[in-house]
Amino acid sequence: MADEDRLAKLEARIRELEDVREINEVFRYWHHACTGGFDGYQAGGMEALEMLAEDATIEIKGLHRPGEGPRGREEYTKYWEYFYGDNGPLPRVFQTSLDQRVEVNGDEAFQSSNQIIVFEFRGNKPVFGISRRTNWLVRTPDGWRIKKTTDDGGYVFDVGELRGRLNDISSVDTDRVEWKRHTDDQTSTTLHY
């Protein structure tokens, strides 16, 4: 094998490894921004949306009909604003993903993982959830961004009372409006896996 061929293969392998690392970092950052409700961190941080492409869509099974989640910056920002922070309906979230699998095909990629999450909807018991997440990503001038993210369902079970340096969630913002494409879409507190 000629030195040029070996060098080209090595450069392609390094680029693939760098792409996989950046893609996994995108979703790690997503989870980090979503996590909050303790030590002054707000759950559902708006900075998570920086990891989405301008025309991205979010589809959560049990909330959105297939293909009908919020699409594009205006819709997914309205969707996200409803949940954000200590005064919202989902003030406590801790989430991460495990065993990421990434396939890169040029400027597009596919990532799947299993997600673990502890969350507490206002007025409900905290739950522990395990679900499957899938992301489709595109390479942009700003790096890899999520084009579509789905939560494909899994399991939840009740957990006991959350303890720790929890944020005060005694106040509530009742002026928030939940983004829905259809008036009969599920509501945030009736998420079914």
PyMOL commands that place a pseudoatom at each C-alpha (Angstrom):
pseudoatom trace, name=CA, resn=MET, resi=1, chain=A, elem=C, hetatm=0, pos=[0.000, 0.000, 0.000]
pseudoatom trace, name=CA, resn=ALA, resi=2, chain=A, elem=C, hetatm=0, pos=[1.391, 3.378, -0.978]
pseudoatom trace, name=CA, resn=ASP, resi=3, chain=A, elem=C, hetatm=0, pos=[2.154, 5.949, 1.698]
pseudoatom trace, name=CA, resn=GLU, resi=4, chain=A, elem=C, hetatm=0, pos=[-0.495, 8.284, 0.223]
pseudoatom trace, name=CA, resn=ASP, resi=5, chain=A, elem=C, hetatm=0, pos=[-3.169, 5.596, 0.556]
pseudoatom trace, name=CA, resn=ARG, resi=6, chain=A, elem=C, hetatm=0, pos=[-2.199, 4.869, 4.155]
pseudoatom trace, name=CA, resn=LEU, resi=7, chain=A, elem=C, hetatm=0, pos=[-2.184, 8.568, 4.969]
pseudoatom trace, name=CA, resn=ALA, resi=8, chain=A, elem=C, hetatm=0, pos=[-5.608, 9.077, 3.349]
pseudoatom trace, name=CA, resn=LYS, resi=9, chain=A, elem=C, hetatm=0, pos=[-7.078, 6.141, 5.312]
pseudoatom trace, name=CA, resn=LEU, resi=10, chain=A, elem=C, hetatm=0, pos=[-5.550, 7.411, 8.536]
pseudoatom trace, name=CA, resn=GLU, resi=11, chain=A, elem=C, hetatm=0, pos=[-6.922, 10.930, 7.955]
pseudoatom trace, name=CA, resn=ALA, resi=12, chain=A, elem=C, hetatm=0, pos=[-10.394, 9.497, 7.216]
pseudoatom trace, name=CA, resn=ARG, resi=13, chain=A, elem=C, hetatm=0, pos=[-10.263, 7.412, 10.409]
pseudoatom trace, name=CA, resn=ILE, resi=14, chain=A, elem=C, hetatm=0, pos=[-9.177, 10.409, 12.493]
pseudoatom trace, name=CA, resn=ARG, resi=15, chain=A, elem=C, hetatm=0, pos=[-12.000, 12.514, 11.035]
pseudoatom trace, name=CA, resn=GLU, resi=16, chain=A, elem=C, hetatm=0, pos=[-14.529, 9.781, 11.848]
pseudoatom trace, name=CA, resn=LEU, resi=17, chain=A, elem=C, hetatm=0, pos=[-13.257, 9.529, 15.432]
pseudoatom trace, name=CA, resn=GLU, resi=18, chain=A, elem=C, hetatm=0, pos=[-13.418, 13.316, 15.811]
pseudoatom trace, name=CA, resn=ASP, resi=19, chain=A, elem=C, hetatm=0, pos=[-16.967, 13.346, 14.380]
pseudoatom trace, name=CA, resn=VAL, resi=20, chain=A, elem=C, hetatm=0, pos=[-18.145, 10.619, 16.787]
pseudoatom trace, name=CA, resn=ARG, resi=21, chain=A, elem=C, hetatm=0, pos=[-16.579, 12.449, 19.713]
pseudoatom trace, name=CA, resn=GLU, resi=22, chain=A, elem=C, hetatm=0, pos=[-18.224, 15.756, 18.738]
pseudoatom trace, name=CA, resn=ILE, resi=23, chain=A, elem=C, hetatm=0, pos=[-21.611, 14.082, 18.163]
pseudoatom trace, name=CA, resn=ASN, resi=24, chain=A, elem=C, hetatm=0, pos=[-21.503, 12.461, 21.601]
pseudoatom trace, name=CA, resn=GLU, resi=25, chain=A, elem=C, hetatm=0, pos=[-20.464, 15.805, 23.101]
pseudoatom trace, name=CA, resn=VAL, resi=26, chain=A, elem=C, hetatm=0, pos=[-23.526, 17.466, 21.493]
pseudoatom trace, name=CA, resn=PHE, resi=27, chain=A, elem=C, hetatm=0, pos=[-25.855, 15.068, 23.291]
pseudoatom trace, name=CA, resn=ARG, resi=28, chain=A, elem=C, hetatm=0, pos=[-23.857, 15.201, 26.538]
pseudoatom trace, name=CA, resn=TYR, resi=29, chain=A, elem=C, hetatm=0, pos=[-24.261, 18.994, 26.468]
pseudoatom trace, name=CA, resn=TRP, resi=30, chain=A, elem=C, hetatm=0, pos=[-27.998, 18.551, 25.746]
pseudoatom trace, name=CA, resn=HIS, resi=31, chain=A, elem=C, hetatm=0, pos=[-28.432, 16.376, 28.845]
pseudoatom trace, name=CA, resn=HIS, resi=32, chain=A, elem=C, hetatm=0, pos=[-26.312, 18.708, 30.959]
pseudoatom trace, name=CA, resn=ALA, resi=33, chain=A, elem=C, hetatm=0, pos=[-28.448, 21.717, 29.935]
pseudoatom trace, name=CA, resn=CYS, resi=34, chain=A, elem=C, hetatm=0, pos=[-31.707, 19.808, 30.599]
pseudoatom trace, name=CA, resn=THR, resi=35, chain=A, elem=C, hetatm=0, pos=[-30.647, 18.800, 34.107]
pseudoatom trace, name=CA, resn=GLY, resi=36, chain=A, elem=C, hetatm=0, pos=[-31.612, 21.056, 37.011]
pseudoatom trace, name=CA, resn=GLY, resi=37, chain=A, elem=C, hetatm=0, pos=[-33.801, 21.766, 39.996]
pseudoatom trace, name=CA, resn=PHE, resi=38, chain=A, elem=C, hetatm=0, pos=[-30.966, 21.721, 42.522]
pseudoatom trace, name=CA, resn=ASP, resi=39, chain=A, elem=C, hetatm=0, pos=[-28.069, 23.958, 43.602]
pseudoatom trace, name=CA, resn=GLY, resi=40, chain=A, elem=C, hetatm=0, pos=[-29.613, 26.894, 41.720]
pseudoatom trace, name=CA, resn=TYR, resi=41, chain=A, elem=C, hetatm=0, pos=[-29.577, 25.149, 38.331]
pseudoatom trace, name=CA, resn=GLN, resi=42, chain=A, elem=C, hetatm=0, pos=[-32.864, 25.443, 36.456]
pseudoatom trace, name=CA, resn=ALA, resi=43, chain=A, elem=C, hetatm=0, pos=[-34.199, 22.345, 34.673]
pseudoatom trace, name=CA, resn=GLY, resi=44, chain=A, elem=C, hetatm=0, pos=[-34.737, 22.523, 30.927]
pseudoatom trace, name=CA, resn=GLY, resi=45, chain=A, elem=C, hetatm=0, pos=[-32.012, 25.085, 30.251]
pseudoatom trace, name=CA, resn=MET, resi=46, chain=A, elem=C, hetatm=0, pos=[-32.609, 27.073, 27.083]
pseudoatom trace, name=CA, resn=GLU, resi=47, chain=A, elem=C, hetatm=0, pos=[-28.967, 26.498, 26.098]
pseudoatom trace, name=CA, resn=ALA, resi=48, chain=A, elem=C, hetatm=0, pos=[-29.958, 22.925, 25.177]
pseudoatom trace, name=CA, resn=LEU, resi=49, chain=A, elem=C, hetatm=0, pos=[-31.600, 24.403, 22.079]
pseudoatom trace, name=CA, resn=GLU, resi=50, chain=A, elem=C, hetatm=0, pos=[-28.170, 25.520, 20.834]
pseudoatom trace, name=CA, resn=MET, resi=51, chain=A, elem=C, hetatm=0, pos=[-27.583, 21.849, 19.983]
pseudoatom trace, name=CA, resn=LEU, resi=52, chain=A, elem=C, hetatm=0, pos=[-30.510, 21.803, 17.525]
pseudoatom trace, name=CA, resn=ALA, resi=53, chain=A, elem=C, hetatm=0, pos=[-30.375, 22.703, 13.835]
pseudoatom trace, name=CA, resn=GLU, resi=54, chain=A, elem=C, hetatm=0, pos=[-32.553, 25.659, 12.816]
pseudoatom trace, name=CA, resn=ASP, resi=55, chain=A, elem=C, hetatm=0, pos=[-35.162, 23.342, 11.235]
pseudoatom trace, name=CA, resn=ALA, resi=56, chain=A, elem=C, hetatm=0, pos=[-34.907, 20.543, 13.807]
pseudoatom trace, name=CA, resn=THR, resi=57, chain=A, elem=C, hetatm=0, pos=[-37.838, 18.669, 15.278]
pseudoatom trace, name=CA, resn=ILE, resi=58, chain=A, elem=C, hetatm=0, pos=[-38.433, 17.130, 18.700]
pseudoatom trace, name=CA, resn=GLU, resi=59, chain=A, elem=C, hetatm=0, pos=[-40.747, 14.110, 18.936]
pseudoatom trace, name=CA, resn=ILE, resi=60, chain=A, elem=C, hetatm=0, pos=[-41.572, 12.642, 22.324]
pseudoatom trace, name=CA, resn=LYS, resi=61, chain=A, elem=C, hetatm=0, pos=[-43.694, 9.490, 22.222]
pseudoatom trace, name=CA, resn=GLY, resi=62, chain=A, elem=C, hetatm=0, pos=[-46.781, 10.047, 24.340]
pseudoatom trace, name=CA, resn=LEU, resi=63, chain=A, elem=C, hetatm=0, pos=[-46.745, 13.809, 23.714]
pseudoatom trace, name=CA, resn=HIS, resi=64, chain=A, elem=C, hetatm=0, pos=[-46.509, 14.167, 19.932]
pseudoatom trace, name=CA, resn=ARG, resi=65, chain=A, elem=C, hetatm=0, pos=[-47.997, 12.218, 17.080]
pseudoatom trace, name=CA, resn=PRO, resi=66, chain=A, elem=C, hetatm=0, pos=[-45.312, 10.708, 14.813]
pseudoatom trace, name=CA, resn=GLY, resi=67, chain=A, elem=C, hetatm=0, pos=[-43.897, 13.428, 12.563]
pseudoatom trace, name=CA, resn=GLU, resi=68, chain=A, elem=C, hetatm=0, pos=[-45.832, 16.196, 14.337]
pseudoatom trace, name=CA, resn=GLY, resi=69, chain=A, elem=C, hetatm=0, pos=[-43.572, 17.427, 17.138]
pseudoatom trace, name=CA, resn=PRO, resi=70, chain=A, elem=C, hetatm=0, pos=[-42.382, 21.030, 17.212]
pseudoatom trace, name=CA, resn=ARG, resi=71, chain=A, elem=C, hetatm=0, pos=[-40.329, 21.834, 14.098]
pseudoatom trace, name=CA, resn=GLY, resi=72, chain=A, elem=C, hetatm=0, pos=[-38.053, 24.781, 13.534]
pseudoatom trace, name=CA, resn=ARG, resi=73, chain=A, elem=C, hetatm=0, pos=[-36.622, 27.304, 15.962]
pseudoatom trace, name=CA, resn=GLU, resi=74, chain=A, elem=C, hetatm=0, pos=[-39.883, 29.189, 16.631]
pseudoatom trace, name=CA, resn=GLU, resi=75, chain=A, elem=C, hetatm=0, pos=[-41.968, 26.095, 17.437]
pseudoatom trace, name=CA, resn=TYR, resi=76, chain=A, elem=C, hetatm=0, pos=[-39.387, 24.176, 19.456]
pseudoatom trace, name=CA, resn=THR, resi=77, chain=A, elem=C, hetatm=0, pos=[-38.490, 27.298, 21.439]
pseudoatom trace, name=CA, resn=LYS, resi=78, chain=A, elem=C, hetatm=0, pos=[-42.182, 27.794, 22.368]
pseudoatom trace, name=CA, resn=TYR, resi=79, chain=A, elem=C, hetatm=0, pos=[-42.379, 24.105, 23.279]
pseudoatom trace, name=CA, resn=TRP, resi=80, chain=A, elem=C, hetatm=0, pos=[-39.270, 24.383, 25.467]
pseudoatom trace, name=CA, resn=GLU, resi=81, chain=A, elem=C, hetatm=0, pos=[-40.246, 27.667, 27.172]
pseudoatom trace, name=CA, resn=TYR, resi=82, chain=A, elem=C, hetatm=0, pos=[-43.303, 25.982, 28.657]
pseudoatom trace, name=CA, resn=PHE, resi=83, chain=A, elem=C, hetatm=0, pos=[-41.196, 23.469, 30.610]
pseudoatom trace, name=CA, resn=TYR, resi=84, chain=A, elem=C, hetatm=0, pos=[-38.199, 25.650, 31.522]
pseudoatom trace, name=CA, resn=GLY, resi=85, chain=A, elem=C, hetatm=0, pos=[-37.198, 26.461, 35.078]
pseudoatom trace, name=CA, resn=ASP, resi=86, chain=A, elem=C, hetatm=0, pos=[-38.203, 26.284, 38.708]
pseudoatom trace, name=CA, resn=ASN, resi=87, chain=A, elem=C, hetatm=0, pos=[-41.605, 27.916, 38.052]
pseudoatom trace, name=CA, resn=GLY, resi=88, chain=A, elem=C, hetatm=0, pos=[-42.553, 25.547, 35.226]
pseudoatom trace, name=CA, resn=PRO, resi=89, chain=A, elem=C, hetatm=0, pos=[-44.437, 22.241, 35.263]
pseudoatom trace, name=CA, resn=LEU, resi=90, chain=A, elem=C, hetatm=0, pos=[-41.230, 20.138, 35.175]
pseudoatom trace, name=CA, resn=PRO, resi=91, chain=A, elem=C, hetatm=0, pos=[-38.933, 21.809, 37.723]
pseudoatom trace, name=CA, resn=ARG, resi=92, chain=A, elem=C, hetatm=0, pos=[-36.732, 18.825, 38.568]
pseudoatom trace, name=CA, resn=VAL, resi=93, chain=A, elem=C, hetatm=0, pos=[-34.822, 16.776, 36.005]
pseudoatom trace, name=CA, resn=PHE, resi=94, chain=A, elem=C, hetatm=0, pos=[-31.630, 14.750, 36.078]
pseudoatom trace, name=CA, resn=GLN, resi=95, chain=A, elem=C, hetatm=0, pos=[-30.831, 12.895, 32.875]
pseudoatom trace, name=CA, resn=THR, resi=96, chain=A, elem=C, hetatm=0, pos=[-28.018, 11.290, 30.930]
pseudoatom trace, name=CA, resn=SER, resi=97, chain=A, elem=C, hetatm=0, pos=[-27.558, 8.691, 28.218]
pseudoatom trace, name=CA, resn=LEU, resi=98, chain=A, elem=C, hetatm=0, pos=[-25.641, 5.425, 28.091]
pseudoatom trace, name=CA, resn=ASP, resi=99, chain=A, elem=C, hetatm=0, pos=[-24.123, 3.195, 25.388]
pseudoatom trace, name=CA, resn=GLN, resi=100, chain=A, elem=C, hetatm=0, pos=[-24.215, 5.683, 22.531]
pseudoatom trace, name=CA, resn=ARG, resi=101, chain=A, elem=C, hetatm=0, pos=[-23.979, 4.194, 19.069]
pseudoatom trace, name=CA, resn=VAL, resi=102, chain=A, elem=C, hetatm=0, pos=[-23.004, 6.580, 16.264]
pseudoatom trace, name=CA, resn=GLU, resi=103, chain=A, elem=C, hetatm=0, pos=[-22.946, 6.060, 12.507]
pseudoatom trace, name=CA, resn=VAL, resi=104, chain=A, elem=C, hetatm=0, pos=[-21.446, 8.846, 10.398]
pseudoatom trace, name=CA, resn=ASN, resi=105, chain=A, elem=C, hetatm=0, pos=[-22.236, 9.127, 6.696]
pseudoatom trace, name=CA, resn=GLY, resi=106, chain=A, elem=C, hetatm=0, pos=[-20.505, 12.220, 5.336]
pseudoatom trace, name=CA, resn=ASP, resi=107, chain=A, elem=C, hetatm=0, pos=[-22.316, 15.271, 6.694]
pseudoatom trace, name=CA, resn=GLU, resi=108, chain=A, elem=C, hetatm=0, pos=[-25.146, 13.281, 8.289]
pseudoatom trace, name=CA, resn=ALA, resi=109, chain=A, elem=C, hetatm=0, pos=[-25.110, 11.007, 11.314]
pseudoatom trace, name=CA, resn=PHE, resi=110, chain=A, elem=C, hetatm=0, pos=[-27.335, 8.751, 13.380]
pseudoatom trace, name=CA, resn=GLN, resi=111, chain=A, elem=C, hetatm=0, pos=[-26.990, 8.335, 17.144]
pseudoatom trace, name=CA, resn=SER, resi=112, chain=A, elem=C, hetatm=0, pos=[-28.917, 5.987, 19.409]
pseudoatom trace, name=CA, resn=SER, resi=113, chain=A, elem=C, hetatm=0, pos=[-28.642, 5.539, 23.147]
pseudoatom trace, name=CA, resn=ASN, resi=114, chain=A, elem=C, hetatm=0, pos=[-30.491, 4.490, 26.255]
pseudoatom trace, name=CA, resn=GLN, resi=115, chain=A, elem=C, hetatm=0, pos=[-31.454, 7.382, 28.502]
pseudoatom trace, name=CA, resn=ILE, resi=116, chain=A, elem=C, hetatm=0, pos=[-31.889, 7.344, 32.245]
pseudoatom trace, name=CA, resn=ILE, resi=117, chain=A, elem=C, hetatm=0, pos=[-33.787, 10.151, 33.897]
pseudoatom trace, name=CA, resn=VAL, resi=118, chain=A, elem=C, hetatm=0, pos=[-35.234, 11.140, 37.237]
pseudoatom trace, name=CA, resn=PHE, resi=119, chain=A, elem=C, hetatm=0, pos=[-37.896, 13.809, 36.897]
pseudoatom trace, name=CA, resn=GLU, resi=120, chain=A, elem=C, hetatm=0, pos=[-40.686, 15.360, 38.899]
pseudoatom trace, name=CA, resn=PHE, resi=121, chain=A, elem=C, hetatm=0, pos=[-43.686, 17.033, 37.295]
pseudoatom trace, name=CA, resn=ARG, resi=122, chain=A, elem=C, hetatm=0, pos=[-45.120, 19.668, 39.608]
pseudoatom trace, name=CA, resn=GLY, resi=123, chain=A, elem=C, hetatm=0, pos=[-47.748, 18.104, 41.855]
pseudoatom trace, name=CA, resn=ASN, resi=124, chain=A, elem=C, hetatm=0, pos=[-46.730, 14.513, 41.040]
pseudoatom trace, name=CA, resn=LYS, resi=125, chain=A, elem=C, hetatm=0, pos=[-44.392, 12.005, 42.629]
pseudoatom trace, name=CA, resn=PRO, resi=126, chain=A, elem=C, hetatm=0, pos=[-40.853, 11.852, 41.238]
pseudoatom trace, name=CA, resn=VAL, resi=127, chain=A, elem=C, hetatm=0, pos=[-40.233, 9.019, 38.781]
pseudoatom trace, name=CA, resn=PHE, resi=128, chain=A, elem=C, hetatm=0, pos=[-37.239, 7.193, 37.397]
pseudoatom trace, name=CA, resn=GLY, resi=129, chain=A, elem=C, hetatm=0, pos=[-37.353, 6.561, 33.672]
pseudoatom trace, name=CA, resn=ILE, resi=130, chain=A, elem=C, hetatm=0, pos=[-35.423, 4.470, 31.202]
pseudoatom trace, name=CA, resn=SER, resi=131, chain=A, elem=C, hetatm=0, pos=[-36.047, 5.197, 27.537]
pseudoatom trace, name=CA, resn=ARG, resi=132, chain=A, elem=C, hetatm=0, pos=[-34.498, 4.842, 24.126]
pseudoatom trace, name=CA, resn=ARG, resi=133, chain=A, elem=C, hetatm=0, pos=[-33.321, 8.048, 22.437]
pseudoatom trace, name=CA, resn=THR, resi=134, chain=A, elem=C, hetatm=0, pos=[-32.538, 8.492, 18.762]
pseudoatom trace, name=CA, resn=ASN, resi=135, chain=A, elem=C, hetatm=0, pos=[-30.927, 11.511, 17.131]
pseudoatom trace, name=CA, resn=TRP, resi=136, chain=A, elem=C, hetatm=0, pos=[-30.337, 12.343, 13.508]
pseudoatom trace, name=CA, resn=LEU, resi=137, chain=A, elem=C, hetatm=0, pos=[-27.608, 14.958, 13.114]
pseudoatom trace, name=CA, resn=VAL, resi=138, chain=A, elem=C, hetatm=0, pos=[-26.193, 17.180, 10.378]
pseudoatom trace, name=CA, resn=ARG, resi=139, chain=A, elem=C, hetatm=0, pos=[-22.853, 18.895, 10.050]
pseudoatom trace, name=CA, resn=THR, resi=140, chain=A, elem=C, hetatm=0, pos=[-23.278, 22.691, 10.075]
pseudoatom trace, name=CA, resn=PRO, resi=141, chain=A, elem=C, hetatm=0, pos=[-20.796, 25.591, 9.969]
pseudoatom trace, name=CA, resn=ASP, resi=142, chain=A, elem=C, hetatm=0, pos=[-21.128, 25.626, 13.800]
pseudoatom trace, name=CA, resn=GLY, resi=143, chain=A, elem=C, hetatm=0, pos=[-20.403, 21.895, 14.121]
pseudoatom trace, name=CA, resn=TRP, resi=144, chain=A, elem=C, hetatm=0, pos=[-22.733, 18.915, 14.447]
pseudoatom trace, name=CA, resn=ARG, resi=145, chain=A, elem=C, hetatm=0, pos=[-26.344, 19.757, 15.327]
pseudoatom trace, name=CA, resn=ILE, resi=146, chain=A, elem=C, hetatm=0, pos=[-29.380, 17.588, 16.012]
pseudoatom trace, name=CA, resn=LYS, resi=147, chain=A, elem=C, hetatm=0, pos=[-31.836, 17.602, 13.095]
pseudoatom trace, name=CA, resn=LYS, resi=148, chain=A, elem=C, hetatm=0, pos=[-34.371, 15.324, 14.787]
pseudoatom trace, name=CA, resn=THR, resi=149, chain=A, elem=C, hetatm=0, pos=[-34.505, 13.893, 18.298]
pseudoatom trace, name=CA, resn=THR, resi=150, chain=A, elem=C, hetatm=0, pos=[-36.963, 11.302, 19.498]
pseudoatom trace, name=CA, resn=ASP, resi=151, chain=A, elem=C, hetatm=0, pos=[-37.748, 9.636, 22.784]
pseudoatom trace, name=CA, resn=ASP, resi=152, chain=A, elem=C, hetatm=0, pos=[-39.050, 6.272, 21.699]
pseudoatom trace, name=CA, resn=GLY, resi=153, chain=A, elem=C, hetatm=0, pos=[-40.515, 5.153, 25.008]
pseudoatom trace, name=CA, resn=GLY, resi=154, chain=A, elem=C, hetatm=0, pos=[-39.428, 2.856, 27.777]
pseudoatom trace, name=CA, resn=TYR, resi=155, chain=A, elem=C, hetatm=0, pos=[-40.318, 2.407, 31.436]
pseudoatom trace, name=CA, resn=VAL, resi=156, chain=A, elem=C, hetatm=0, pos=[-40.965, 4.646, 34.421]
pseudoatom trace, name=CA, resn=PHE, resi=157, chain=A, elem=C, hetatm=0, pos=[-41.500, 3.844, 38.067]
pseudoatom trace, name=CA, resn=ASP, resi=158, chain=A, elem=C, hetatm=0, pos=[-42.204, 5.943, 41.144]
pseudoatom trace, name=CA, resn=VAL, resi=159, chain=A, elem=C, hetatm=0, pos=[-39.350, 6.809, 43.443]
pseudoatom trace, name=CA, resn=GLY, resi=160, chain=A, elem=C, hetatm=0, pos=[-39.421, 8.204, 46.953]
pseudoatom trace, name=CA, resn=GLU, resi=161, chain=A, elem=C, hetatm=0, pos=[-39.064, 11.822, 47.914]
pseudoatom trace, name=CA, resn=LEU, resi=162, chain=A, elem=C, hetatm=0, pos=[-36.158, 13.674, 46.315]
pseudoatom trace, name=CA, resn=ARG, resi=163, chain=A, elem=C, hetatm=0, pos=[-33.652, 15.021, 48.843]
pseudoatom trace, name=CA, resn=GLY, resi=164, chain=A, elem=C, hetatm=0, pos=[-30.651, 17.287, 48.478]
pseudoatom trace, name=CA, resn=ARG, resi=165, chain=A, elem=C, hetatm=0, pos=[-30.004, 20.973, 47.864]
pseudoatom trace, name=CA, resn=LEU, resi=166, chain=A, elem=C, hetatm=0, pos=[-33.230, 21.343, 45.897]
pseudoatom trace, name=CA, resn=ASN, resi=167, chain=A, elem=C, hetatm=0, pos=[-34.381, 24.624, 44.394]
pseudoatom trace, name=CA, resn=ASP, resi=168, chain=A, elem=C, hetatm=0, pos=[-37.461, 26.291, 45.865]
pseudoatom trace, name=CA, resn=ILE, resi=169, chain=A, elem=C, hetatm=0, pos=[-40.346, 25.440, 43.528]
pseudoatom trace, name=CA, resn=SER, resi=170, chain=A, elem=C, hetatm=0, pos=[-43.105, 26.946, 45.638]
pseudoatom trace, name=CA, resn=SER, resi=171, chain=A, elem=C, hetatm=0, pos=[-43.918, 29.626, 43.051]
pseudoatom trace, name=CA, resn=VAL, resi=172, chain=A, elem=C, hetatm=0, pos=[-45.518, 28.696, 39.760]
pseudoatom trace, name=CA, resn=ASP, resi=173, chain=A, elem=C, hetatm=0, pos=[-45.877, 30.553, 36.464]
pseudoatom trace, name=CA, resn=THR, resi=174, chain=A, elem=C, hetatm=0, pos=[-49.528, 30.034, 35.492]
pseudoatom trace, name=CA, resn=ASP, resi=175, chain=A, elem=C, hetatm=0, pos=[-49.237, 32.199, 32.353]
pseudoatom trace, name=CA, resn=ARG, resi=176, chain=A, elem=C, hetatm=0, pos=[-47.264, 29.575, 30.447]
pseudoatom trace, name=CA, resn=VAL, resi=177, chain=A, elem=C, hetatm=0, pos=[-48.901, 28.137, 27.348]
pseudoatom trace, name=CA, resn=GLU, resi=178, chain=A, elem=C, hetatm=0, pos=[-48.018, 24.633, 26.229]
pseudoatom trace, name=CA, resn=TRP, resi=179, chain=A, elem=C, hetatm=0, pos=[-47.093, 24.304, 22.558]
pseudoatom trace, name=CA, resn=LYS, resi=180, chain=A, elem=C, hetatm=0, pos=[-49.398, 21.848, 20.801]
pseudoatom trace, name=CA, resn=ARG, resi=181, chain=A, elem=C, hetatm=0, pos=[-49.887, 21.160, 17.123]
pseudoatom trace, name=CA, resn=HIS, resi=182, chain=A, elem=C, hetatm=0, pos=[-53.327, 19.668, 17.880]
pseudoatom trace, name=CA, resn=THR, resi=183, chain=A, elem=C, hetatm=0, pos=[-55.629, 20.561, 20.758]
pseudoatom trace, name=CA, resn=ASP, resi=184, chain=A, elem=C, hetatm=0, pos=[-56.059, 16.873, 21.618]
pseudoatom trace, name=CA, resn=ASP, resi=185, chain=A, elem=C, hetatm=0, pos=[-52.306, 16.209, 21.992]
pseudoatom trace, name=CA, resn=GLN, resi=186, chain=A, elem=C, hetatm=0, pos=[-51.286, 14.727, 25.346]
pseudoatom trace, name=CA, resn=THR, resi=187, chain=A, elem=C, hetatm=0, pos=[-50.392, 17.206, 28.056]
pseudoatom trace, name=CA, resn=SER, resi=188, chain=A, elem=C, hetatm=0, pos=[-47.015, 17.428, 29.738]
pseudoatom trace, name=CA, resn=THR, resi=189, chain=A, elem=C, hetatm=0, pos=[-48.128, 15.691, 32.942]
pseudoatom trace, name=CA, resn=THR, resi=190, chain=A, elem=C, hetatm=0, pos=[-49.667, 12.705, 31.136]
pseudoatom trace, name=CA, resn=LEU, resi=191, chain=A, elem=C, hetatm=0, pos=[-46.498, 11.507, 29.423]
pseudoatom trace, name=CA, resn=HIS, resi=192, chain=A, elem=C, hetatm=0, pos=[-47.042, 7.806, 28.711]
pseudoatom trace, name=CA, resn=TYR, resi=193, chain=A, elem=C, hetatm=0, pos=[-44.273, 5.397, 27.785]
for i in range(1, 193): cmd.bond("trace and resi %d" % i, "trace and resi %d" % (i + 1))
show_as sticks, trace
zoom trace
